[in-house]
Amino acid sequence: MPSRTVASSSTNSHKYSKAKKHTQHHVDEFSLEFPLDDSYVDAFEKALNADPDDDSTEHIAAATDFMPIRQKIKKKRQKVPSGFEGISYHIVRFPMMLIIFIIIAFELLLYFLVRQIVNLRGERYLLREKLRRTTTYEEWVVAANELDEHFNYNEWKNEIPFGYYDFNLLQKVNRDLKNLMKGPNENALLLKNAVQNCVKNNFAGVENVRLYSQTYYGTKKLVENYYNEVTDALDFLRTTNSLSLEDKKKIFRNMHKNYGRTALCLSGGACFGYYHLGIVKALFDADVLPTVITGTSAGALIAALIGVRKDDELSQVLNPKLSSRLTACSETFTDW
């Protein structure tokens, strides 16, 4: 019991000390003195008597940090100068523009005239006229090579890199074919496998149109060497004694299936019929006229004319006088 009494007395004394300290720090609100300044009273009275509908105060709307709070002040535009200066501008500007356009048109016409004079009297014009006047394929090849030499197209032929064919693969194939043909007869089997792999349509991109549209005659020397190496390899396989006759037949039969057959497609159009005659005659004279010929419109007429005749008959039919007998499109526009 005595111990409990001592503990409770100590607790009460501690609470009494805390309450005493709080009383010392607490300020009685009735003991505060307010300043008796008339300005505060007037401001308070003015705020109480203010009209709520009065919009004299500035309202600031909420805006982002990327937009200015104040409105932009537009600059006043300068007035157009009046008097003689403004009148002269409106009167003179159209004649001046007309004079400038006339000068530009005259210079442009003079430029085209100079270009035409150079083309008509220059060397390239003479070479092109020589190409147009050729009557045989051999003459055309000579004139085309002269044009390639004049335009420095032979440099393009000698350059190996080009983005439209695999020149690295062609270099390797040319090198392998040449080495196998120079080796012993035992290399005939290896040569057969190499030729069968490369005798295919558009092998390494050699049939890309871009390769044959950069010059007047021929293409890259690397592509021409590839054709020559493949031709020599086929001739080597045909004449070698290392392969039997049955093996040779099998090889060429498989290559014929892989490579397929070339067809001549003659497009339509009235004027194209005359061009088709020249193309067919050039192919026939070079002994490379395909056995499969097709066409549309005027091309179908030429294909029918060629497809029903033998070689000895074609040599008589394909002559310049035949063009005068093509009257399928000779009617005038009034007849149409």
C-alpha positions as CSV (number, residue, x, y, z in Angstrom):
1,M,0.0,0.0,0.0
2,P,2.7,2.5,0.9
3,S,4.4,1.9,-2.5
4,R,1.1,2.5,-4.4
5,T,0.6,5.8,-2.5
6,V,4.0,7.1,-3.3
7,A,3.6,6.2,-7.1
8,S,0.2,8.0,-7.3
9,S,1.5,11.1,-5.5
10,S,4.5,11.3,-7.9
11,T,2.1,11.0,-10.9
12,N,-0.2,13.8,-9.6
13,S,2.8,16.1,-9.0
14,H,4.0,15.5,-12.6
15,K,0.6,16.4,-14.1
16,Y,0.4,19.5,-11.8
17,S,3.8,20.7,-13.1
18,K,2.7,20.3,-16.8
19,A,-0.5,22.2,-16.2
20,K,1.4,25.0,-14.5
21,K,3.8,25.3,-17.4
22,H,0.8,25.4,-19.9
23,T,-0.9,28.1,-17.9
24,Q,2.3,30.2,-18.0
25,H,2.6,30.0,-21.8
26,H,-1.1,30.5,-22.5
27,V,-2.2,34.1,-23.2
28,D,-5.6,35.2,-22.1
29,E,-7.6,36.5,-25.2
30,F,-9.3,39.1,-23.0
31,S,-6.0,40.7,-22.1
32,L,-5.0,41.5,-25.8
33,E,-5.1,45.1,-26.9
34,F,-6.2,45.8,-30.5
35,P,-4.7,48.8,-32.4
36,L,-7.3,51.6,-32.7
37,D,-6.3,52.8,-36.2
38,D,-9.0,54.3,-38.3
39,S,-7.5,53.0,-41.6
40,Y,-8.2,49.4,-40.7
41,V,-11.8,50.2,-39.8
42,D,-12.3,52.1,-43.1
43,A,-10.9,49.2,-45.1
44,F,-13.2,46.7,-43.4
45,E,-16.2,48.9,-43.9
46,K,-15.4,49.4,-47.6
47,A,-15.1,45.6,-48.0
48,L,-18.5,45.1,-46.4
49,N,-20.2,47.7,-48.5
50,A,-18.7,46.6,-51.8
51,D,-21.2,45.8,-54.6
52,P,-20.8,42.0,-55.6
53,D,-21.9,42.8,-59.2
54,D,-19.2,45.3,-59.7
55,D,-16.5,43.9,-62.1
56,S,-13.9,46.6,-61.5
57,T,-11.4,44.0,-60.2
58,E,-9.2,42.1,-62.8
59,H,-10.0,38.5,-63.1
60,I,-7.1,36.2,-64.0
61,A,-8.1,33.0,-65.6
62,A,-6.2,29.8,-65.1
63,A,-3.6,29.2,-67.8
64,T,-0.8,26.8,-68.4
65,D,2.9,27.7,-68.0
66,F,3.3,27.7,-71.7
67,M,0.8,30.5,-72.3
68,P,1.1,34.2,-71.2
69,I,-1.4,35.5,-68.8
70,R,-1.5,39.0,-70.3
71,Q,-3.1,39.4,-73.7
72,K,-1.0,40.2,-76.7
73,I,-1.0,43.7,-77.9
74,K,-1.3,43.9,-81.6
75,K,0.9,46.3,-83.4
76,K,-0.7,48.9,-85.5
77,R,-0.2,48.3,-89.2
78,Q,1.6,51.0,-91.1
79,K,-0.6,52.9,-93.5
80,V,0.0,52.4,-97.2
81,P,1.8,55.5,-98.5
82,S,-0.6,57.6,-100.4
83,G,0.0,60.1,-103.1
84,F,2.1,59.8,-106.3
85,E,4.2,56.8,-104.9
86,G,1.2,54.5,-104.5
87,I,-0.3,55.5,-107.8
88,S,3.0,54.8,-109.7
89,Y,3.3,51.4,-108.1
90,H,-0.1,50.3,-109.3
91,I,0.4,51.7,-112.8
92,V,4.0,50.4,-113.5
93,R,4.0,47.0,-111.9
94,F,2.1,45.1,-114.6
95,P,4.1,46.5,-117.5
96,M,7.3,45.7,-115.6
97,M,6.2,42.1,-115.0
98,L,5.3,41.8,-118.7
99,I,8.7,43.1,-119.8
100,I,10.5,40.6,-117.4
101,F,8.5,37.7,-118.7
102,I,9.3,38.6,-122.3
103,I,13.0,38.8,-121.5
104,I,12.9,35.3,-119.8
105,A,11.0,33.8,-122.7
106,F,13.5,35.3,-125.2
107,E,16.5,33.9,-123.2
108,L,14.8,30.5,-123.0
109,L,14.1,30.5,-126.7
110,L,17.7,31.5,-127.5
111,Y,19.0,28.7,-125.2
112,F,16.9,26.1,-127.1
113,L,18.1,27.4,-130.4
114,V,21.7,27.2,-129.4
115,R,21.3,23.7,-128.2
116,Q,19.6,22.6,-131.4
117,I,22.3,24.2,-133.5
118,V,25.0,22.4,-131.6
119,N,23.1,19.1,-131.9
120,L,22.5,19.5,-135.6
121,R,26.0,20.5,-136.5
122,G,27.9,18.5,-133.8
123,E,29.6,15.2,-134.0
124,R,26.9,13.4,-132.0
125,Y,24.3,14.4,-134.6
126,L,26.5,13.0,-137.4
127,L,27.0,9.7,-135.5
128,R,23.3,9.3,-134.9
129,E,22.5,10.0,-138.5
130,K,25.1,7.4,-139.4
131,L,23.3,4.9,-137.1
132,R,19.9,5.7,-138.6
133,R,21.2,5.2,-142.2
134,T,22.6,1.7,-141.6
135,T,21.0,-1.1,-143.6
136,T,22.6,-4.2,-142.0
137,Y,23.2,-5.3,-138.5
138,E,27.0,-5.3,-138.9
139,E,26.9,-1.6,-140.0
140,W,24.6,-0.8,-137.0
141,V,27.1,-2.4,-134.6
142,V,29.9,-0.3,-135.9
143,A,27.9,2.9,-135.6
144,A,26.7,2.0,-132.1
145,N,30.2,1.4,-130.9
146,E,31.3,4.8,-132.3
147,L,28.5,6.4,-130.3
148,D,29.6,4.5,-127.1
149,E,33.1,5.7,-127.7
150,H,32.0,9.3,-128.2
151,F,29.9,9.4,-125.0
152,N,32.5,7.5,-123.0
153,Y,30.2,4.6,-122.3
154,N,33.0,2.2,-122.7
155,E,34.3,3.3,-119.2
156,W,30.9,2.1,-117.8
157,K,31.4,-1.2,-119.5
158,N,34.8,-1.8,-118.0
159,E,33.6,-0.9,-114.5
160,I,32.7,-4.1,-112.6
161,P,30.5,-2.8,-109.7
162,F,26.9,-2.2,-110.5
163,G,23.9,-2.4,-108.2
164,Y,21.7,-4.5,-110.5
165,Y,23.6,-7.7,-110.8
166,D,25.8,-9.9,-108.6
167,F,29.3,-9.2,-109.9
168,N,31.0,-11.1,-107.1
169,L,29.3,-14.3,-108.1
170,L,30.0,-13.8,-111.8
171,Q,33.7,-13.2,-111.1
172,K,33.9,-16.5,-109.2
173,V,31.9,-18.4,-111.8
174,N,34.1,-17.1,-114.7
175,R,37.2,-18.0,-112.8
176,D,36.0,-21.5,-112.0
177,L,34.9,-22.3,-115.5
178,K,38.2,-21.1,-117.0
179,N,40.3,-23.2,-114.6
180,L,38.2,-26.3,-115.0
181,M,38.4,-26.2,-118.8
182,K,42.2,-25.8,-118.6
183,G,42.6,-28.7,-116.2
184,P,42.7,-32.5,-117.0
185,N,39.9,-34.5,-118.4
186,E,38.9,-35.6,-115.0
187,N,37.5,-32.1,-114.4
188,A,34.7,-32.7,-116.9
189,L,32.4,-33.9,-114.1
190,L,33.1,-30.8,-112.0
191,L,32.6,-28.6,-115.1
192,K,29.3,-30.3,-115.7
193,N,28.1,-29.5,-112.2
194,A,29.3,-25.9,-112.5
195,V,27.6,-25.3,-115.8
196,Q,24.3,-26.9,-114.6
197,N,24.3,-24.5,-111.7
198,C,24.8,-21.3,-113.7
199,V,22.7,-22.1,-116.8
200,K,19.5,-20.7,-115.5
201,N,17.1,-17.8,-116.1
202,N,18.5,-14.5,-114.8
203,F,21.5,-16.1,-113.1
204,A,23.2,-13.5,-110.9
205,G,20.9,-10.8,-112.5
206,V,22.5,-10.9,-115.9
207,E,19.1,-10.4,-117.6
208,N,18.3,-7.2,-115.8
209,V,17.0,-4.5,-118.1
210,R,19.2,-1.9,-116.5
211,L,22.3,-3.7,-117.8
212,Y,21.2,-3.2,-121.4
213,S,19.8,0.3,-121.3
214,Q,23.0,2.3,-120.5
215,T,24.8,2.0,-123.8
216,Y,24.0,1.8,-127.5
217,Y,25.6,-1.6,-127.9
218,G,26.7,-4.3,-125.4
219,T,26.8,-4.3,-121.6
220,K,29.3,-4.9,-118.8
221,K,32.4,-6.7,-119.9
222,L,32.0,-9.0,-117.0
223,V,28.6,-10.1,-118.2
224,E,29.9,-10.6,-121.7
225,N,32.8,-12.6,-120.4
226,Y,30.3,-14.8,-118.5
227,Y,28.4,-15.5,-121.7
228,N,31.6,-16.4,-123.5
229,E,32.8,-18.7,-120.7
230,V,29.5,-20.5,-120.5
231,T,29.4,-21.0,-124.3
232,D,33.0,-22.3,-124.3
233,A,32.1,-24.7,-121.4
234,L,29.1,-26.0,-123.2
235,D,31.2,-26.6,-126.3
236,F,33.8,-28.3,-124.2
237,L,31.2,-30.7,-122.7
238,R,30.0,-31.4,-126.2
239,T,33.4,-32.4,-127.6
240,T,35.1,-34.0,-124.5
241,N,35.8,-37.7,-124.4
242,S,35.5,-38.0,-120.7
243,L,31.7,-38.2,-120.9
244,S,29.6,-40.8,-122.7
245,L,27.0,-39.9,-125.3
246,E,24.2,-40.7,-123.0
247,D,25.7,-38.4,-120.3
248,K,26.0,-35.6,-122.8
249,K,22.3,-36.0,-123.9
250,K,21.2,-36.0,-120.3
251,I,23.2,-32.9,-119.5
252,F,21.8,-30.9,-122.3
253,R,18.3,-32.2,-121.8
254,N,18.4,-31.0,-118.1
255,M,19.8,-27.6,-119.1
256,H,17.1,-27.2,-121.7
257,K,14.5,-27.8,-119.0
258,N,16.2,-25.4,-116.5
259,Y,16.8,-22.6,-119.0
260,G,13.5,-23.0,-120.9
261,R,12.7,-21.6,-124.3
262,T,12.8,-17.9,-125.4
263,A,9.6,-16.4,-126.8
264,L,9.3,-13.3,-128.9
265,C,6.4,-11.1,-127.8
266,L,5.3,-8.4,-130.2
267,S,3.3,-5.6,-128.6
268,G,0.2,-3.9,-130.1
269,G,-0.1,-0.5,-131.7
270,A,-0.5,0.7,-135.2
271,C,3.0,2.1,-135.8
272,F,4.7,-0.7,-133.9
273,G,3.9,-3.1,-136.7
274,Y,6.6,-1.5,-138.9
275,Y,9.1,-1.7,-136.1
276,H,8.3,-5.4,-135.6
277,L,9.4,-6.1,-139.2
278,G,12.8,-4.6,-138.6
279,I,13.2,-6.5,-135.3
280,V,12.2,-9.8,-136.9
281,K,14.5,-9.3,-139.8
282,A,17.5,-8.5,-137.6
283,L,16.8,-11.6,-135.5
284,F,16.4,-13.7,-138.6
285,D,19.6,-12.4,-140.2
286,A,21.5,-13.2,-137.0
287,D,19.9,-16.7,-136.9
288,V,18.5,-16.2,-133.4
289,L,14.8,-15.9,-134.3
290,P,12.8,-17.8,-131.6
291,T,10.5,-20.5,-132.6
292,V,7.8,-19.2,-130.2
293,I,6.3,-15.9,-131.4
294,T,3.2,-14.1,-130.1
295,G,1.7,-10.7,-130.3
296,T,-1.4,-8.4,-129.9
297,S,-3.0,-6.1,-132.4
298,A,-0.4,-5.2,-135.1
299,G,2.0,-7.5,-133.4
300,A,-0.3,-10.4,-133.9
301,L,-0.4,-9.6,-137.6
302,I,3.4,-9.8,-137.8
303,A,3.5,-12.9,-135.7
304,A,1.0,-14.6,-138.0
305,L,3.0,-13.5,-141.0
306,I,6.2,-15.0,-139.6
307,G,4.8,-18.1,-137.9
308,V,3.4,-19.7,-141.0
309,R,6.5,-19.6,-143.2
310,K,9.8,-21.5,-143.3
311,D,13.2,-19.9,-143.3
312,D,13.6,-19.9,-147.1
313,E,10.3,-18.2,-147.4
314,L,11.1,-15.6,-144.7
315,S,14.2,-14.6,-146.6
316,Q,12.0,-13.6,-149.5
317,V,9.2,-12.0,-147.4
318,L,11.3,-9.9,-145.0
319,N,12.4,-7.0,-147.3
320,P,11.7,-3.2,-147.2
321,K,9.0,-3.5,-149.9
322,L,6.8,-5.4,-147.4
323,S,6.2,-2.2,-145.4
324,S,4.3,-0.6,-148.3
325,R,1.9,-3.6,-148.4
326,L,0.8,-3.2,-144.7
327,T,-2.5,-1.3,-145.2
328,A,-4.3,-2.4,-142.0
329,C,-3.9,1.2,-140.5
330,S,-3.8,3.3,-143.7
331,E,-7.3,4.8,-143.3
332,T,-7.6,8.5,-142.4
333,F,-9.2,9.9,-139.3
334,T,-12.3,10.8,-141.2
335,D,-12.8,7.2,-142.2
336,W,-12.5,6.1,-138.6
